[in-house]
Amino acid sequence: MIGVTLALVFIFVLVDFSENSDNFADRGASREEVIWHYYAPFVPEMVRLISPVALFITVLFHVGRMTERLEFAVLKASGAKMWPIFAPFFGFGLLVALGISWLDSEQLPQANQLRHEFEQEFLSGRSERLERGSVFRQLPNQDILSIQYYDIHGNYGYQAQIVSMDSSSIQSLSQANKISWIDSTQQWRFSSFEQVDLTEGAFRRTVQDQVDTTFFVTPEDLSRQTSDIYRLSYREGWSYVESLDRLGIGHIKLPVVQYFGRLFYPVSMLIVTLLGFGLAAGRRGLGRGLLIALGLLISFSYLTIMKLAEPFGAAGLLTPWLAAALPHLVFLIGALGLVRSVPR
């Protein structure tokens, strides 16, 4: 499996470099930055992505070789059952699944953060914001913040408005032409600020050129991106999803689908082990070349269907956990059917 993984990682790097080499050169990325800040952190993610493919091809190759040597026929003739024959393959697949789960939760977040910082500087078009256009946030005490446009790189926005409410009415309305984050004071600066306080039968209007203040929103809360969930551990990821819900951020279903997708992803290692065993065991008519071709086709189809299911969960057509689990359920049913069809 290691040899297959290294070969696929090498191909992955070549393809990615051919696509992005012009951007690296145009934006002034040095060779050391490309190697150590982009590809070195990217390799663990590549390993995670191609592990099902590498494991599937490995199982197909070894089971197919056992079939060609009539080892299965000898074992069955001696009275061996299917499960004891399959158990070593299942155990190996379980070890790979646990390793991928540990890698995804404990090691990949730091690597993905380093790669994300490189992409923001040299490949800024890659990461996408969760929200497009206006930004809305639910603040404490039923206050609502809206910003017509917010720049995630400069930490400033235009046409900001805060509506303060109680249980039955609006208490005040604050607005500013521009809102900027000041790193030195860790405060927000409102420019061309206007506040209207409403009371029964009257109102008071206050106008100021500039006001520095704090409220329970940080620049990170206003610049959530679709790749955020992949830079967090499993525990941090769930806290992140809960924070999106508390802040009233739109499009929250996509991060939830991505989170459940990460949780279910290691299960694919066990499913491709079943698929490989069921496809190659006892079928001598299939050559190694055909088995490897089928392995690549099925593996990439599996990965593609996992990605295609995400929009259905993000759009609310499927619950997030079902959108993440459905591809695995489909291929699990197919794998079990192949195993049952193995010649007895």
C-alpha contacts under 8 A as a table, 3 or more apart, distances in Angstrom:
res1	aa1	res2	aa2	distance
1	M	4	V	5.21
1	M	5	T	6.10
1	M	54	A	5.77
1	M	55	L	6.01
1	M	57	I	7.89
1	M	58	T	5.46
2	I	5	T	5.05
2	I	6	L	6.15
2	I	54	A	7.93
3	G	6	L	5.21
3	G	7	A	6.19
4	V	7	A	5.15
4	V	8	L	6.20
4	V	54	A	5.51
4	V	57	I	7.87
4	V	58	T	7.64
5	T	8	L	5.21
5	T	9	V	6.08
5	T	47	V	6.90
5	T	50	I	7.00
5	T	51	S	6.89
5	T	54	A	5.51
6	L	9	V	5.07
6	L	10	F	6.11
7	A	10	F	5.16
7	A	11	I	6.37
8	L	11	I	5.08
8	L	12	F	6.06
8	L	50	I	7.26
8	L	54	A	7.95
9	V	12	F	4.91
9	V	13	V	6.15
9	V	43	V	7.20
9	V	46	M	6.34
9	V	47	V	6.99
9	V	50	I	7.86
10	F	13	V	5.21
10	F	14	L	6.28
11	I	14	L	5.14
11	I	15	V	6.23
12	F	15	V	5.30
12	F	16	D	6.13
12	F	46	M	7.61
13	V	16	D	5.14
13	V	17	F	5.92
13	V	39	Y	7.62
14	L	17	F	5.21
14	L	18	S	6.15
15	V	18	S	5.22
15	V	19	E	6.43
16	D	19	E	5.17
16	D	20	N	6.22
17	F	20	N	5.16
17	F	21	S	5.35
18	S	21	S	5.69
19	E	22	D	7.49
20	N	23	N	5.23
20	N	24	F	6.30
21	S	24	F	5.06
21	S	25	A	6.29
22	D	25	A	5.19
22	D	26	D	5.97
23	N	26	D	5.07
23	N	27	R	5.93
23	N	122	F	6.87
23	N	123	L	6.94
24	F	27	R	5.56
24	F	28	G	6.15
24	F	29	A	5.08
24	F	30	S	7.77
24	F	34	V	7.60
24	F	122	F	6.51
25	A	28	G	5.32
25	A	29	A	6.21
26	D	29	A	7.96
27	R	122	F	5.86
28	G	122	F	7.92
29	A	33	E	6.19
29	A	34	V	6.48
29	A	122	F	6.93
30	S	33	E	5.20
30	S	34	V	6.28
31	R	34	V	5.17
31	R	35	I	6.21
32	E	35	I	5.19
32	E	36	W	5.84
32	E	37	H	7.65
33	E	36	W	5.39
33	E	37	H	5.02
33	E	38	Y	6.84
34	V	37	H	5.73
34	V	38	Y	5.11
34	V	39	Y	6.36
35	I	38	Y	5.80
35	I	39	Y	5.09
35	I	40	A	5.91
36	W	39	Y	6.24
36	W	40	A	5.03
36	W	41	P	7.12
37	H	40	A	6.38
37	H	41	P	6.41
37	H	114	L	6.25
37	H	115	R	5.91
37	H	118	F	6.33
38	Y	41	P	5.70
38	Y	42	F	5.96
38	Y	114	L	7.47
38	Y	115	R	5.02
38	Y	118	F	6.37
38	Y	119	E	7.84
39	Y	42	F	4.70
39	Y	43	V	6.08
39	Y	115	R	7.89
40	A	43	V	5.55
40	A	44	P	7.89
41	P	44	P	6.41
41	P	45	E	7.55
41	P	111	A	4.58
41	P	112	N	6.44
41	P	114	L	6.77
41	P	115	R	5.95
42	F	45	E	5.33
42	F	46	M	6.25
42	F	111	A	7.04
42	F	112	N	7.10
42	F	115	R	6.72
43	V	46	M	4.93
43	V	47	V	6.16
44	P	47	V	5.00
44	P	48	R	6.28
44	P	103	L	7.87
44	P	108	L	6.60
44	P	111	A	7.68
45	E	48	R	5.05
45	E	49	L	6.21
45	E	108	L	6.70
45	E	112	N	7.75
46	M	49	L	5.09
46	M	50	I	6.12
47	V	50	I	5.41
47	V	51	S	5.74
48	R	51	S	5.43
48	R	100	I	6.27
48	R	103	L	7.88
48	R	104	D	7.44
49	L	52	P	7.25
50	I	53	V	5.21
50	I	54	A	6.17
51	S	54	A	5.07
51	S	55	L	5.91
51	S	269	M	7.58
52	P	55	L	5.16
52	P	56	F	5.92
52	P	268	S	6.57
52	P	269	M	5.51
52	P	272	V	6.50
52	P	299	S	6.74
53	V	56	F	5.18
53	V	57	I	6.21
53	V	295	G	7.29
53	V	296	L	6.57
53	V	299	S	5.23
53	V	300	F	7.28
54	A	57	I	5.31
54	A	58	T	6.09
55	L	58	T	5.00
55	L	59	V	6.15
55	L	93	G	7.62
55	L	269	M	7.12
55	L	272	V	7.20
55	L	273	T	7.05
56	F	59	V	5.27
56	F	60	L	6.12
56	F	272	V	5.37
56	F	273	T	6.06
56	F	275	L	7.56
56	F	276	G	5.64
56	F	295	G	6.22
56	F	299	S	7.21
57	I	60	L	5.03
57	I	61	F	6.01
57	I	276	G	7.44
57	I	292	I	6.02
57	I	295	G	5.63
57	I	296	L	7.33
58	T	61	F	5.17
58	T	62	H	6.27
59	V	62	H	5.35
59	V	63	V	5.86
59	V	89	F	7.43
59	V	273	T	6.39
59	V	276	G	5.45
59	V	277	F	6.50
60	L	63	V	5.36
60	L	64	G	5.66
60	L	276	G	4.91
60	L	277	F	6.58
60	L	279	L	7.46
60	L	280	A	5.82
60	L	291	L	6.52
60	L	292	I	7.12
60	L	295	G	7.26
61	F	64	G	5.18
61	F	65	R	6.12
61	F	288	R	6.84
61	F	291	L	7.53
61	F	292	I	7.42
62	H	65	R	5.10
62	H	66	M	6.27
63	V	66	M	5.03
63	V	67	T	6.22
63	V	276	G	7.74
63	V	277	F	6.32
63	V	280	A	5.80
63	V	281	A	5.84
64	G	67	T	5.02
64	G	68	E	6.23
64	G	280	A	5.08
64	G	281	A	6.40
64	G	283	R	7.80
64	G	284	R	7.65
64	G	288	R	6.95
64	G	291	L	7.87
65	R	68	E	5.06
65	R	69	R	6.28
66	M	69	R	5.20
66	M	70	L	6.26
66	M	71	E	5.22
66	M	72	F	6.49
66	M	281	A	7.86
67	T	70	L	5.04
67	T	71	E	6.02
67	T	72	F	5.89
67	T	73	A	7.74
67	T	280	A	7.37
67	T	281	A	6.01
67	T	282	G	5.40
67	T	283	R	6.75
67	T	284	R	6.06
68	E	71	E	7.67
68	E	284	R	5.87
70	L	73	A	5.14
70	L	74	V	6.37
71	E	74	V	5.15
71	E	75	L	6.21
72	F	75	L	5.08
72	F	76	K	6.07
72	F	281	A	7.48
72	F	282	G	6.61
73	A	76	K	5.21
73	A	77	A	6.04
73	A	282	G	7.59
74	V	77	A	5.05
74	V	78	S	6.26
75	L	78	S	5.16
75	L	79	G	6.65
75	L	80	A	5.49
76	K	79	G	5.15
76	K	80	A	5.06
76	K	81	K	6.85
76	K	344	R	7.53
77	A	80	A	7.36
80	A	84	P	7.12
80	A	85	I	7.37
81	K	84	P	5.99
81	K	85	I	6.81
82	M	85	I	5.28
82	M	86	F	6.20
83	W	86	F	4.99
83	W	87	A	5.78
84	P	87	A	5.11
84	P	88	P	7.68
85	I	88	P	7.03
86	F	89	F	5.50
86	F	90	F	6.25
86	F	277	F	7.52
87	A	90	F	5.01
87	A	91	G	6.03
88	P	91	G	5.04
88	P	92	F	6.24
89	F	92	F	5.17
89	F	93	G	6.20
89	F	273	T	6.86
90	F	93	G	5.01
90	F	94	L	6.09
90	F	270	L	6.74
90	F	273	T	6.58
90	F	274	L	7.62
91	G	94	L	5.04
91	G	95	L	6.30
92	F	95	L	5.13
92	F	96	V	6.33
93	G	96	V	5.09
93	G	97	A	6.12
93	G	269	M	5.69
93	G	270	L	5.30
93	G	273	T	6.14
94	L	97	A	4.97
94	L	98	L	6.19
94	L	269	M	7.21
94	L	270	L	6.25
95	L	98	L	5.20
95	L	99	G	6.12
96	V	99	G	5.01
96	V	100	I	6.09
96	V	269	M	6.82
97	A	100	I	5.19
97	A	101	S	6.15
97	A	266	P	4.65
97	A	267	V	6.51
97	A	268	S	7.80
97	A	269	M	5.49
97	A	270	L	7.04
98	L	101	S	5.06
98	L	102	W	6.21
98	L	266	P	7.05
99	G	102	W	5.18
99	G	103	L	6.07
100	I	103	L	4.96
100	I	104	D	5.95
100	I	266	P	6.18
101	S	104	D	5.16
101	S	105	S	6.19
101	S	263	L	7.70
101	S	266	P	5.88
102	W	105	S	5.30
102	W	106	E	5.75
102	W	107	Q	7.40
103	L	106	E	5.56
103	L	107	Q	5.02
103	L	108	L	5.98
104	D	107	Q	6.17
104	D	108	L	5.13
104	D	109	P	7.23
104	D	233	S	7.44
104	D	262	R	7.69
105	S	108	L	6.54
105	S	109	P	6.91
105	S	232	L	7.26
105	S	233	S	4.40
105	S	234	Y	5.46
106	E	109	P	6.74
106	E	233	S	5.98
107	Q	110	Q	6.12
107	Q	111	A	6.78
108	L	111	A	5.02
108	L	112	N	5.79
108	L	230	Y	7.74
108	L	231	R	7.10
109	P	112	N	5.13
109	P	113	Q	6.10
109	P	230	Y	6.14
109	P	231	R	3.91
109	P	232	L	4.99
109	P	233	S	6.26
110	Q	113	Q	5.10
110	Q	114	L	6.40
110	Q	231	R	6.55
110	Q	232	L	7.95
111	A	114	L	5.26
111	A	115	R	6.28
111	A	231	R	7.92
112	N	115	R	5.01
112	N	116	H	5.86
112	N	230	Y	6.93
112	N	231	R	5.53
113	Q	116	H	4.93
113	Q	117	E	6.28
113	Q	231	R	5.59
114	L	117	E	5.31
114	L	118	F	6.55
115	R	118	F	5.10
115	R	119	E	6.20
116	H	119	E	5.00
116	H	120	Q	6.11
117	E	120	Q	5.13
117	E	121	E	6.53
118	F	121	E	5.31
118	F	122	F	6.04
118	F	123	L	7.32
119	E	122	F	5.15
119	E	123	L	4.30
119	E	124	S	5.48
119	E	126	R	6.97
119	E	127	S	7.92
120	Q	123	L	5.76
120	Q	124	S	4.32
120	Q	125	G	7.76
120	Q	126	R	7.89
120	Q	127	S	7.68
121	E	124	S	5.91
123	L	126	R	6.04
124	S	127	S	6.78
125	G	128	E	7.46
127	S	225	Q	6.62
127	S	226	T	6.72
127	S	227	S	6.43
128	E	225	Q	5.46
128	E	226	T	5.74
128	E	227	S	7.58
129	R	132	R	6.84
129	R	223	S	6.68
129	R	224	R	5.89
129	R	225	Q	4.11
129	R	226	T	6.04
130	L	223	S	7.95
130	L	224	R	5.80
130	L	225	Q	4.98
130	L	226	T	5.67
130	L	250	G	7.50
130	L	251	H	6.39
131	E	134	S	7.64
131	E	135	V	6.90
131	E	224	R	7.77
131	E	249	I	7.99
131	E	250	G	6.68
131	E	251	H	7.05
132	R	135	V	7.63
133	G	148	Q	6.74
133	G	149	Y	6.18
134	S	146	S	6.94
134	S	147	I	5.68
134	S	148	Q	4.46
134	S	149	Y	5.68
134	S	150	Y	7.77
135	V	145	L	7.97
135	V	146	S	5.50
135	V	147	I	5.13
135	V	148	Q	6.47
135	V	149	Y	7.11
135	V	150	Y	7.39
135	V	222	L	7.40
136	F	144	I	7.16
136	F	145	L	5.62
136	F	146	S	4.47
136	F	147	I	6.65
136	F	248	G	7.18
136	F	249	I	6.75
137	R	144	I	5.84
137	R	145	L	5.08
137	R	146	S	6.50
137	R	247	L	5.34
137	R	248	G	5.37
137	R	249	I	6.25
138	Q	142	Q	6.85
138	Q	143	D	6.21
138	Q	144	I	4.87
138	Q	145	L	6.46
138	Q	246	R	7.24
138	Q	247	L	4.96
138	Q	248	G	5.27
139	L	142	Q	6.09
139	L	143	D	4.87
139	L	144	I	5.61
139	L	145	L	6.88
139	L	215	F	7.95
139	L	216	F	6.54
139	L	217	V	7.67
139	L	247	L	6.81
140	P	143	D	5.99
140	P	216	F	7.32
141	N	164	S	7.71
141	N	165	M	7.40
141	N	166	D	7.40
142	Q	164	S	6.71
142	Q	165	M	5.76
142	Q	166	D	6.69
143	D	162	I	6.73
143	D	163	V	5.53
143	D	164	S	4.45
143	D	165	M	5.85
144	I	162	I	5.54
144	I	163	V	5.21
144	I	164	S	6.70
145	L	160	A	7.32
145	L	161	Q	5.77
145	L	162	I	4.54
145	L	163	V	6.66
146	S	160	A	5.71
146	S	161	Q	5.26
146	S	162	I	6.50
147	I	150	Y	6.58
147	I	157	G	6.48
147	I	158	Y	6.32
147	I	159	Q	5.72
147	I	160	A	4.32
147	I	161	Q	6.41
148	Q	157	G	7.32
148	Q	158	Y	5.91
148	Q	159	Q	5.33
148	Q	160	A	6.44
149	Y	157	G	5.34
149	Y	158	Y	5.40
149	Y	159	Q	7.18
150	Y	155	N	7.19
150	Y	156	Y	5.84
150	Y	157	G	4.04
150	Y	158	Y	6.62
150	Y	222	L	7.66
151	D	154	G	5.61
151	D	155	N	5.64
151	D	156	Y	5.56
151	D	157	G	5.99
152	I	155	N	5.20
152	I	156	Y	7.34
152	I	219	P	7.55
152	I	222	L	7.38
152	I	223	S	5.37
155	N	180	S	6.11
155	N	181	W	5.72
155	N	219	P	6.15
156	Y	178	K	7.19
156	Y	179	I	5.50
156	Y	180	S	4.23
156	Y	181	W	6.29
157	G	160	A	7.05
157	G	178	K	5.68
157	G	179	I	5.16
157	G	180	S	6.51
158	Y	176	A	7.61
158	Y	177	N	5.51
158	Y	178	K	4.41
158	Y	179	I	6.23
159	Q	175	Q	7.11
159	Q	176	A	5.85
159	Q	177	N	4.64
159	Q	178	K	5.93
159	Q	179	I	7.86
160	A	175	Q	5.52
160	A	176	A	5.30
160	A	177	N	6.42
160	A	178	K	6.58
160	A	179	I	6.60
161	Q	173	L	7.30
161	Q	174	S	5.60
161	Q	175	Q	4.22
161	Q	176	A	6.54
162	I	173	L	5.96
162	I	174	S	5.07
162	I	175	Q	6.29
163	V	170	I	7.08
163	V	171	Q	7.79
163	V	172	S	6.13
163	V	173	L	4.82
163	V	174	S	6.49
164	S	170	I	5.98
164	S	171	Q	5.46
164	S	172	S	5.17
164	S	173	L	6.35
165	M	168	S	7.48
165	M	169	S	5.80
165	M	170	I	4.36
165	M	171	Q	5.17
165	M	172	S	7.13
166	D	169	S	5.69
166	D	170	I	6.48
166	D	171	Q	6.78
170	I	173	L	7.72
170	I	198	L	7.30
171	Q	197	D	6.16
171	Q	198	L	5.30
171	Q	199	T	7.07
172	S	195	Q	7.06
172	S	196	V	5.49
172	S	197	D	4.32
172	S	198	L	5.56
173	L	195	Q	5.68
173	L	196	V	5.18
173	L	197	D	6.60
174	S	193	F	7.38
174	S	194	E	5.74
174	S	195	Q	4.21
174	S	196	V	6.34
175	Q	193	F	5.90
175	Q	194	E	5.43
175	Q	195	Q	6.44
176	A	179	I	6.79
176	A	190	F	5.76
176	A	191	S	5.72
176	A	192	S	5.35
176	A	193	F	4.45
176	A	194	E	6.32
177	N	190	F	7.60
177	N	191	S	6.01
177	N	192	S	5.65
177	N	193	F	7.07
178	K	190	F	5.96
178	K	191	S	5.21
178	K	192	S	7.19
179	I	188	W	6.58
179	I	189	R	5.58
179	I	190	F	4.74
179	I	191	S	6.39
180	S	188	W	5.58
180	S	189	R	5.14
180	S	190	F	6.75
181	W	186	Q	7.08
181	W	187	Q	6.01
181	W	188	W	4.65
181	W	189	R	6.29
181	W	219	P	7.18
182	I	185	T	5.77
182	I	186	Q	5.58
182	I	187	Q	5.48
182	I	188	W	6.07
182	I	189	R	6.90
183	D	186	Q	4.95
183	D	187	Q	7.20
186	Q	214	T	7.91
187	Q	212	D	6.28
187	Q	213	T	5.62
187	Q	214	T	5.18
188	W	212	D	5.61
188	W	213	T	5.41
188	W	214	T	5.87
189	R	210	Q	6.84
189	R	211	V	5.62
189	R	212	D	4.36
189	R	213	T	6.44
190	F	193	F	5.82
190	F	210	Q	5.54
190	F	211	V	5.07
190	F	212	D	6.24
190	F	213	T	7.86
191	S	208	Q	7.91
191	S	209	D	5.73
191	S	210	Q	4.60
191	S	211	V	6.69
192	S	207	V	7.56
192	S	208	Q	6.20
192	S	209	D	4.61
192	S	210	Q	6.01
193	F	207	V	5.83
193	F	208	Q	5.18
193	F	209	D	5.91
193	F	210	Q	6.16
193	F	211	V	6.85
194	E	205	R	7.28
194	E	206	T	5.68
194	E	207	V	4.49
194	E	208	Q	6.39
195	Q	205	R	5.78
195	Q	206	T	5.12
195	Q	207	V	6.52
196	V	203	F	6.65
196	V	204	R	5.62
196	V	205	R	4.49
196	V	206	T	6.37
197	D	203	F	5.46
197	D	204	R	5.13
197	D	205	R	6.48
198	L	202	A	6.31
198	L	203	F	4.46
198	L	204	R	6.66
199	T	202	A	5.32
199	T	203	F	5.71
200	E	203	F	7.96
208	Q	211	V	6.91
217	V	221	D	5.99
217	V	222	L	7.54
218	T	221	D	5.23
218	T	222	L	6.84
219	P	222	L	5.20
219	P	223	S	6.38
220	E	223	S	5.21
220	E	224	R	6.52
221	D	224	R	6.18
224	R	228	D	6.81
225	Q	228	D	5.49
226	T	229	I	7.14
226	T	254	L	7.73
226	T	255	P	6.86
227	S	230	Y	5.63
227	S	231	R	7.14
228	D	231	R	5.47
228	D	232	L	7.20
229	I	232	L	5.67
229	I	237	G	5.80
229	I	240	Y	7.63
229	I	255	P	6.39
229	I	258	Q	7.04
229	I	259	Y	6.59
230	Y	233	S	7.86
232	L	235	R	7.84
232	L	236	E	5.48
232	L	237	G	5.33
233	S	236	E	5.08
233	S	237	G	5.78
234	Y	237	G	5.01
234	Y	238	W	6.50
234	Y	259	Y	7.76
234	Y	263	L	7.74
235	R	238	W	5.46
235	R	239	S	6.56
236	E	239	S	5.09
236	E	240	Y	6.07
237	G	240	Y	4.95
237	G	241	V	6.30
237	G	259	Y	6.74
238	W	241	V	5.08
238	W	242	E	6.28
238	W	259	Y	7.49
239	S	242	E	5.08
239	S	243	S	6.16
240	Y	243	S	5.05
240	Y	244	L	6.37
241	V	244	L	5.19
241	V	245	D	6.53
241	V	252	I	7.44
241	V	255	P	6.84
241	V	256	V	6.49
242	E	245	D	5.13
242	E	246	R	6.33
243	S	246	R	5.03
243	S	247	L	6.15
244	L	247	L	5.21
244	L	248	G	6.25
244	L	249	I	5.41
244	L	252	I	6.63
245	D	248	G	5.24
245	D	249	I	6.33
245	D	252	I	7.05
246	R	249	I	7.87
249	I	252	I	6.43
251	H	254	L	6.15
251	H	255	P	7.98
251	H	314	A	7.08
252	I	255	P	5.80
252	I	256	V	6.59
252	I	314	A	7.75
253	K	256	V	5.05
253	K	257	V	6.14
253	K	313	G	6.64
253	K	314	A	4.75
253	K	315	A	7.40
253	K	316	G	7.24
253	K	320	P	6.52
254	L	257	V	5.13
254	L	258	Q	6.19
254	L	310	E	7.18
254	L	311	P	7.52
254	L	313	G	6.87
254	L	314	A	4.41
254	L	320	P	7.80
255	P	258	Q	4.93
255	P	259	Y	6.01
256	V	259	Y	5.00
256	V	260	F	6.28
256	V	320	P	6.05
256	V	321	W	7.87
257	V	260	F	5.26
257	V	261	G	5.93
257	V	310	E	6.34
257	V	313	G	6.20
257	V	314	A	6.81
257	V	320	P	4.57
257	V	321	W	6.34
257	V	323	A	6.75
257	V	324	A	5.99
258	Q	261	G	4.86
258	Q	262	R	6.28
258	Q	310	E	7.42
258	Q	324	A	7.55
259	Y	262	R	5.26
259	Y	263	L	6.53
260	F	263	L	4.95
260	F	264	F	6.16
260	F	320	P	7.17
260	F	321	W	5.74
260	F	324	A	5.81
260	F	325	A	7.89
261	G	264	F	5.24
261	G	265	Y	5.84
261	G	321	W	7.79
261	G	324	A	4.76
261	G	325	A	7.30
262	R	265	Y	5.18
262	R	266	P	7.75
263	L	266	P	7.05
264	F	267	V	5.53
264	F	268	S	7.43
264	F	324	A	6.98
264	F	325	A	6.56
264	F	328	H	7.97
265	Y	268	S	5.59
265	Y	269	M	7.87
266	P	269	M	5.63
266	P	270	L	7.64
267	V	270	L	5.50
267	V	271	I	6.52
267	V	328	H	7.55
268	S	271	I	4.91
268	S	272	V	6.04
268	S	328	H	6.54
269	M	272	V	5.41
269	M	273	T	6.25
270	L	273	T	5.08
270	L	274	L	6.41
271	I	274	L	5.11
271	I	275	L	6.16
271	I	328	H	7.53
271	I	331	F	7.02
271	I	332	L	5.72
271	I	335	A	6.71
272	V	275	L	4.74
272	V	276	G	5.91
272	V	299	S	7.77
272	V	335	A	7.65
273	T	276	G	5.21
273	T	277	F	6.15
274	L	277	F	5.22
274	L	278	G	5.97
274	L	335	A	5.53
274	L	336	L	7.09
274	L	339	V	7.01
275	L	278	G	5.21
275	L	279	L	5.96
275	L	334	G	7.58
275	L	335	A	4.54
275	L	336	L	7.67
275	L	338	L	6.83
275	L	339	V	7.48
276	G	279	L	5.20
276	G	280	A	6.12
276	G	295	G	7.59
277	F	280	A	5.50
277	F	281	A	5.56
277	F	339	V	7.04
278	G	281	A	5.73
278	G	335	A	6.64
278	G	336	L	7.69
278	G	338	L	4.66
278	G	339	V	4.09
278	G	340	R	7.57
278	G	341	S	7.39
278	G	342	V	6.12
279	L	283	R	7.61
279	L	338	L	6.13
279	L	339	V	7.44
279	L	342	V	7.82
280	A	283	R	5.75
280	A	284	R	7.99
280	A	286	L	7.67
280	A	291	L	7.40
281	A	342	V	6.31
281	A	343	P	7.95
282	G	342	V	6.23
282	G	343	P	5.87
283	R	286	L	6.24
283	R	342	V	7.76
283	R	343	P	7.74
284	R	287	G	7.45
286	L	290	L	6.30
286	L	291	L	6.48
287	G	290	L	5.35
287	G	291	L	6.22
288	R	291	L	4.96
288	R	292	I	6.12
289	G	292	I	5.25
289	G	293	A	6.19
290	L	293	A	5.04
290	L	294	L	6.07
291	L	294	L	5.08
291	L	295	G	6.00
292	I	295	G	4.85
292	I	296	L	6.21
293	A	296	L	5.25
293	A	297	L	6.18
294	L	297	L	5.04
294	L	298	I	5.97
295	G	298	I	5.31
295	G	299	S	5.89
296	L	299	S	5.17
296	L	300	F	6.04
297	L	300	F	5.51
297	L	301	S	6.03
298	I	301	S	5.00
298	I	302	Y	6.05
299	S	302	Y	5.04
299	S	303	L	6.38
300	F	303	L	5.04
300	F	304	T	5.96
301	S	304	T	5.01
301	S	305	I	6.08
302	Y	305	I	5.33
302	Y	306	M	6.37
302	Y	327	P	7.21
302	Y	331	F	7.55
303	L	306	M	5.16
303	L	307	K	6.53
304	T	307	K	5.23
304	T	308	L	6.12
305	I	308	L	4.87
305	I	309	A	6.08
305	I	327	P	6.25
306	M	309	A	5.38
306	M	310	E	6.93
306	M	324	A	7.02
306	M	327	P	5.69
307	K	310	E	5.49
307	K	311	P	7.96
308	L	311	P	6.45
308	L	312	F	7.80
309	A	312	F	5.54
309	A	313	G	6.79
309	A	323	A	5.49
309	A	324	A	6.94
309	A	326	L	7.83
309	A	327	P	7.43
310	E	313	G	5.30
310	E	314	A	6.15
310	E	323	A	6.11
310	E	324	A	6.92
311	P	314	A	4.83
311	P	315	A	5.90
312	F	315	A	5.21
312	F	316	G	6.28
312	F	317	L	5.18
312	F	318	L	5.72
312	F	323	A	6.66
313	G	316	G	5.11
313	G	317	L	5.87
313	G	318	L	4.73
313	G	319	T	5.64
313	G	320	P	4.86
313	G	322	L	7.68
313	G	323	A	5.13
313	G	324	A	7.83
314	A	317	L	7.72
314	A	320	P	7.16
315	A	318	L	7.70
316	G	319	T	6.32
316	G	320	P	7.72
318	L	322	L	6.26
318	L	323	A	5.71
319	T	322	L	5.27
319	T	323	A	6.16
320	P	323	A	5.19
320	P	324	A	6.36
321	W	324	A	5.15
321	W	325	A	6.04
322	L	325	A	4.93
322	L	326	L	5.52
323	A	326	L	5.56
323	A	327	P	7.71
324	A	327	P	7.03
324	A	328	H	7.95
325	A	328	H	5.42
325	A	329	L	6.28
326	L	329	L	5.04
326	L	330	V	6.21
327	P	330	V	5.17
327	P	331	F	6.30
328	H	331	F	5.29
328	H	332	L	5.87
329	L	332	L	4.97
329	L	333	I	6.21
330	V	333	I	5.36
330	V	334	G	6.45
331	F	334	G	4.90
331	F	335	A	5.97
332	L	335	A	4.97
332	L	336	L	6.13
333	I	336	L	5.24
333	I	337	G	6.21
334	G	337	G	5.06
334	G	338	L	6.29
335	A	338	L	5.10
335	A	339	V	6.24
336	L	339	V	5.07
336	L	340	R	6.20
337	G	340	R	5.19
337	G	341	S	6.31
338	L	341	S	5.07
338	L	342	V	6.57
339	V	342	V	5.39
